[in-house]
Amino acid sequence: MEPQTNDVETKALELDQRTRARLAMKLIRSLDNDTRLSRDEIDALWMQEAEERLRRLESGEDSGVEAVAAIAIARENLNS
């Protein structure tokens, strides 16, 4: 990962939960709408993201969000 990407990621993780969720949704939409990537490339990127999230959970670097809270955040974002 490039140093600039690390800086962006660090700053994004400092945002409050609602803002991070909104940003994540925008980034996800941008991937799904990016016609320069094939479906296989998008799937591979999602697999990398899932593996990184699992690594952070297993290492204790991240504690995650309970499903109930994640659903509530998603519903709020859909309504805003």
ZILIN-V739006 format. One record per run of one state. SS is the DSSP state (H for helix, E for strand, L for the rest). FROM is the first residue (numbers start at 1). LEN is the number of residues. If there is no record, write none. Layout:
SS_FROM_LEN ; SS_FROM_LEN
This chain:
L_1_2 ; H_3_11 ; L_14_3 ; H_17_16 ; L_33_6 ; H_39_21 ; L_60_7 ; H_67_13 ; L_80_1
